[in-house]
Every structure is written in structure tokens, then in C-alpha cells.
Amino acid sequence: MSERTAGETDVVVVGAGPAGMAAATRAASLGLRVRVVDEQQSPGGQVHRGVTRGDEGVGPRFGDEHLRGRELVRALHASTATVEPGATVFDVDPELGVAVLRDGIAHEIRARHLIVATGAIERAVPFPGWTLPGVMNAGAAQVLLETSACVPSGRVVLAGCGPLLLLVASQLADAGANVVAVVETTGAIDHARALPGLPRALATPATFARGLAWLRALRRHGVERIGGIRSLAAEGAGRVERVLVGVGDRAREIAVDTLLVHAGVVPNPQLARLMRLEHRWDERALAWRPRVDAFGRSSDPRVSVAGDGAGIGGARAAETDGAIAAIDAAHALGAIDARVRARLCAPLLRERRRHLAVRPWLDALYRPPGWLVDPPDAAIVCRCEDVTAGEIRSVARLGVRGPNQAKAYTRCGMGPCQGRVCGTVVTTILARAAGVAPAAVGYYRIRPPLVPVPLAALARMPGGGNRRDERTGGAM
Ligand SMILES: Cc1cc2nc3c(=O)[nH]c(=O)nc-3n(C[C@H](O)[C@H](O)[C@H](O)COP(=O)(O)OP(=O)(O)OC[C@H]3O[C@@H](n4cnc5c(N)ncnc54)[C@H](O)[C@@H]3O)c2cc1C
């Protein structure tokens, strides 16, 4: 046996963000044995990261949402659910054996039902110079700020699109960073495209109030905003020194020490793809999402997907998603009947519709432009294996039609991130090169382990780590 004994439980929840916390708490309240696993050191997910350290003064700076996060964490800890922090799920076998790596030791939990609540990742948008030191994701800067109270020194520029871009810019400026400009792809065309969604979006005035507060903060700090950019590049000798943006028919150069990039978030595809859940391409969001029913049940009836991992909806929608998935899991496992499920879910389904009312407007307004999602030939797309967009297009010209074939030809997606960063971009490049829909191109066939796992940890697992992988027909 491994140092940690393999366990068995009714429900394993992967991810302790708002969706996972709400799912675990609700499932436990319905009498199920629940285990929630998250790679972070404490529950909270992306939006409520470090929230339990708020008592020490880090969290409250970030407003009401953190108070909500603390309530969710408290409810989770008060429930009968077992929480495993610092634990990464690296495989799920066809019998729902969930393989977890924690403190360098691997163990397995066998689940009767699995709730995947692994959230979102930032969309990768390769552009010339994005691999230079000093260029990073805005979300990564937010993590540093929220976990370690770190702000970048020198001149900071944020570029891209999406509410998180404005939020991080205002957070950094409030925290004392020298944010000189926010350059956005969003322009007049996007505002016009988004207009039809505005009346429904206005039904959630709190969302607007938050956005306006960020814009006010940027004005207060004298941050320049440049909208409707048509190109983006970073340059410098050994590290980023300037950002070049196309505004109308002019080129503008801004001196920078740190360039933070963000072009929205997309569902984290890895675990759902590993389990071969069916996916569909969401053209509005320019991203893949797993096929789920109203309760979050996926194409595998033993697996639900809740929260941003099922489609971007924000923290409050993720919370309701999690609770709905838990109630549905209780029904699937025979703890409640269909009538009780319908009664418990009805108010939550209404609440979720309310939280999602703003999405069509947001998605249309902050849709990344074609030039940003289909990068120029010289841009490195797969950072692990140094594969450029041009190389992917050249194999497309040879007749390569999908990411797995492109991987065989170029090694793109074969590095330690397992294609997590470049997957959506490679789909987009191949689809546009062949003039077909992304759905016709598909996605990487994700194989275990999802993250690098020490061989010693695998060998010490029950069965000597000999996890047969039915999906690939071989051992892991
Ligand atoms: C970088 C980033 C920053 C964001 N910041 C904000 C913000 O400030 N405000 C805001 O309103 N929204 C923010 N969002 C959007 C926000 O993530 C969501 O709306 C909300 O948190 C979704 O909740 P969730 O429970 O679905 O996922 P999350 O909150 O993302 O939680 C998912 C959890 O799953 C865990 N996980 C993932 N894979 C594994 C695995 N293999 N094994 C174990 N654990 C795993 C992660 O550690 C994470 O804790 C951010 C998104 C990103 C990507």
C-alpha cells in the first residue's frame, strides 16, 4: 500500500473554487460521503484565492467577493466533507479511480460519482515577443498580488481584453504599481456587436457597479486607456522594453518594464478531455466546453462538470452550478428521488439564469479579435517545445487536419503542460488554415498523467502504479 491509504467515497469533487466548495457542502448536507481535492493550499479557487488569510489583512482589499468566499470556506469546513488541499488529480481511470499527488506521494480515491470543478484558465494569445522575460499573464500577476502582496516594479502596461484585464489593472494601481496604460482590443465594433445583449445585462446592476468602480480607479490613478488596438508586439534585448500597438493606422510604442496580457478565460479542458467527455466548440466564446445537461451531467452519467470548467459564467454562477451538480449527484446515487431533486434545484436554476444574464453582452464585448487568436507565423505557440504558428500552418499545408497529427509532426503540445496552454490556439490555427469549423479539427487527446509525477510516487501506489489506461489501450 502507499503511505496514504487508498480510499473509497460517494463523491469526489475536483477543485475547491466556488463551484467545488458549493458542490461538496451541498452533497455532504444530503448525506453523501464527500472528498474534495484541490491543488491549492487552501480552498477558494481563483476568485477567492487566499481568502482565509483575509483575517490577516490580505483579502479585504479585494472587496465583497472575498467576504462571500469566506462564507463558502466556512460552510465547507463546517460540513462533513473531507478536504484535501495541496493535492493534484493527475488521472482518473475508467472505474472512477481518482489518482492524486500530494506532497510527492500518490494515492487513489475510488468514487461513485465525480464532480469536476476545475475552473478556467487564461486564454493563451501568442504574439511576437510574448515569450520575453517581463511579459506574463495578468492573472499570474493577480495571483502574486493576492498570495504574496507582490506588485511588479517599473512601468507596467496591461494589454488584451476582458473584465479581468480592468480588474487586475485597478488592483495593481491601488496596490501602488506604476500602471502607465491599459491597451484594449475592444473598440467601437465590439460595443455595437454587444448592444443587443445590454438590456438583459442591465438586470444585474451589481456587475456594472463593479466594472465602473475599476474604471474610476484607473482614472484616479491617471492610467491611460487605449481602445480598439489592431496589433500587439513586445520587443527588447533579453527582456521586454517596449510594447508596440497598432491604433487605427498609426503605430504606438510604449516603454515598459512589465507587460501583462489577458484575453479572457476559457474552461480548463484537461481533466474533462482526459476522461474523454464529449465537448462542443462554443463559437460565441471561441472555446471548447464539455457537453452537459441542465444539472451539469456530462456525456458520462457518473461525471458532472460544474462552474467555469463547464462554460464561463463567473463566480456566483459557478456556486449555483456546484450546488445543482451535488443535488443531481445525490439523485444519481439514490439518496434523493427525482421529485426532491426538482424541488431543490428549481430556485438554483432560476438563480443561475439571473447570474448568466450578463454573459451574452460580456462575451460579445470582449470577444478577442481574429488577429489575436490566430497568431502570425513567427509567434511561438507551444512554449514547451518551441513550435511556431508558421510551423503548424506548414504541416496544415501538408494535409495535417488535427492537433494530434500536428503533435506527431511538430511535437506541439507534447511538453510538461500537456497542451493546456496551446490547445485552443492550435485548434484555431488548423481550422482557419483548412477553412473548416474548429469542431471538425478537434482537440489534443489528453493522456495521463496530467502533470509530471515522480516515478517513485507512481511505483508506491497500490498495484505498483500499473494503472491500465483503457483509453489508450496501454499502461500509463
Ligand atoms: C487566473 C484567473 C484569475 C481570476 N480572477 C478572478 C477575479 O479576481 N474575480 C472574478 O470574479 N473572477 C476571476 N476569475 C474567474 C473565476 O475563476 C471564476 O469565475 C470562478 O472562480 C469560477 O469558479 P470555479 O469554482 O468554477 O473555478 P475556480 O475558482 O477556478 O476553482 C477551480 C479549482 O480547481 C483546482 N484544480 C484545477 N485542476 C486541478 C487538478 N487537476 N487537481 C486538483 N485541483 C485542481 C484549482 O486549483 C482551483 O482551485 C479568474 C480566472 C482566472 C483563470
The ligand as a Tripos MOL2 file, in Angstrom:
@<TRIPOS>MOLECULE
LIG
   53    58     1     0     0
SMALL
NO_CHARGES

@<TRIPOS>ATOM
      1 C1         -6.1460   33.4750  -13.3640 C.3       1 LIG1
      2 C2         -7.5990   33.7840  -13.1030 C.ar      1 LIG1
      3 C3         -7.9500   34.8040  -12.2270 C.ar      1 LIG1
      4 C4         -9.2850   35.1070  -11.9780 C.ar      1 LIG1
      5 N1         -9.5860   36.1340  -11.1370 N.ar      1 LIG1
      6 C5        -10.8800   36.4660  -10.9290 C.ar      1 LIG1
      7 C6        -11.2460   37.5450  -10.0750 C.ar      1 LIG1
      8 O1        -10.3870   38.1840   -9.4920 O.2       1 LIG1
      9 N2        -12.5540   37.8430   -9.9280 N.ar      1 LIG1
     10 C7        -13.5280   37.1220  -10.5600 C.ar      1 LIG1
     11 O2        -14.7160   37.4220  -10.3980 O.2       1 LIG1
     12 N3        -13.2340   36.0800  -11.3510 N.ar      1 LIG1
     13 C8        -11.9310   35.7520  -11.5720 C.ar      1 LIG1
     14 N4        -11.6210   34.7160  -12.4060 N.ar      1 LIG1
     15 C9        -12.7100   33.9430  -12.9900 C.3       1 LIG1
     16 C10       -13.0370   32.9460  -11.8620 C.3       1 LIG1
     17 O3        -12.0610   31.9270  -11.8900 O.3       1 LIG1
     18 C11       -14.3180   32.2550  -11.8990 C.3       1 LIG1
     19 O4        -15.4170   32.9510  -12.2980 O.3       1 LIG1
     20 C12       -14.6310   31.4520  -10.6390 C.3       1 LIG1
     21 O5        -13.5530   31.3480   -9.7650 O.3       1 LIG1
     22 C13       -15.0090   30.0970  -11.1340 C.3       1 LIG1
     23 O6        -15.1620   29.2280  -10.0820 O.3       1 LIG1
     24 P1        -14.8820   27.6850  -10.2730 P.3       1 LIG1
     25 O7        -15.1880   27.0620   -8.9730 O.co2     1 LIG1
     26 O8        -15.5650   27.1850  -11.4750 O.co2     1 LIG1
     27 O9        -13.3120   27.5660  -10.5850 O.3       1 LIG1
     28 P2        -12.0230   28.0810   -9.7920 P.3       1 LIG1
     29 O10       -12.3330   29.1370   -8.8300 O.co2     1 LIG1
     30 O11       -11.0250   28.3610  -10.8600 O.co2     1 LIG1
     31 O12       -11.5410   26.7880   -8.9930 O.3       1 LIG1
     32 C14       -11.0040   25.6690   -9.6540 C.3       1 LIG1
     33 C15       -10.0950   24.9650   -8.6780 C.3       1 LIG1
     34 O13        -9.7180   23.7170   -9.2560 O.3       1 LIG1
     35 C16        -8.4050   23.4280   -8.8680 C.3       1 LIG1
     36 N5         -7.8590   22.4700   -9.8250 N.ar      1 LIG1
     37 C17        -7.7610   22.5810  -11.1700 C.ar      1 LIG1
     38 N6         -7.2310   21.4610  -11.7040 N.ar      1 LIG1
     39 C18        -6.9810   20.6260  -10.6640 C.ar      1 LIG1
     40 C19        -6.4280   19.3220  -10.5760 C.ar      1 LIG1
     41 N7         -6.0390   18.6220  -11.6610 N.pl3     1 LIG1
     42 N8         -6.2850   18.7640   -9.3420 N.ar      1 LIG1
     43 C20        -6.6670   19.4320   -8.2230 C.ar      1 LIG1
     44 N9         -7.2140   20.6830   -8.2550 N.ar      1 LIG1
     45 C21        -7.3740   21.2600   -9.4700 C.ar      1 LIG1
     46 C22        -7.7060   24.7770   -8.8860 C.3       1 LIG1
     47 O14        -6.5930   24.7720   -8.0160 O.3       1 LIG1
     48 C23        -8.8070   25.7190   -8.4030 C.3       1 LIG1
     49 O15        -8.6980   25.9790   -7.0170 O.3       1 LIG1
     50 C24       -10.2870   34.3770  -12.6430 C.ar      1 LIG1
     51 C25        -9.9380   33.3350  -13.5140 C.ar      1 LIG1
     52 C26        -8.6140   33.0320  -13.7480 C.ar      1 LIG1
     53 C27        -8.2570   31.9030  -14.6770 C.3       1 LIG1
@<TRIPOS>BOND
     1     1     2 1
     2     2     3 ar
     3     2    52 ar
     4     3     4 ar
     5     4     5 ar
     6     4    50 ar
     7     5     6 ar
     8     6     7 ar
     9     6    13 1
    10     7     8 2
    11     7     9 ar
    12     9    10 ar
    13    10    11 2
    14    10    12 ar
    15    12    13 ar
    16    13    14 ar
    17    14    15 1
    18    14    50 ar
    19    15    16 1
    20    16    17 1
    21    16    18 1
    22    18    19 1
    23    18    20 1
    24    20    21 1
    25    20    22 1
    26    22    23 1
    27    23    24 1
    28    24    25 2
    29    24    26 1
    30    24    27 1
    31    27    28 1
    32    28    29 2
    33    28    30 1
    34    28    31 1
    35    31    32 1
    36    32    33 1
    37    33    34 1
    38    33    48 1
    39    34    35 1
    40    35    36 1
    41    35    46 1
    42    36    37 ar
    43    36    45 ar
    44    37    38 ar
    45    38    39 ar
    46    39    40 ar
    47    39    45 ar
    48    40    41 1
    49    40    42 ar
    50    42    43 ar
    51    43    44 ar
    52    44    45 ar
    53    46    47 1
    54    46    48 1
    55    48    49 1
    56    50    51 ar
    57    51    52 ar
    58    52    53 1
@<TRIPOS>SUBSTRUCTURE
     1 LIG1         1 GROUP 0 **** ****
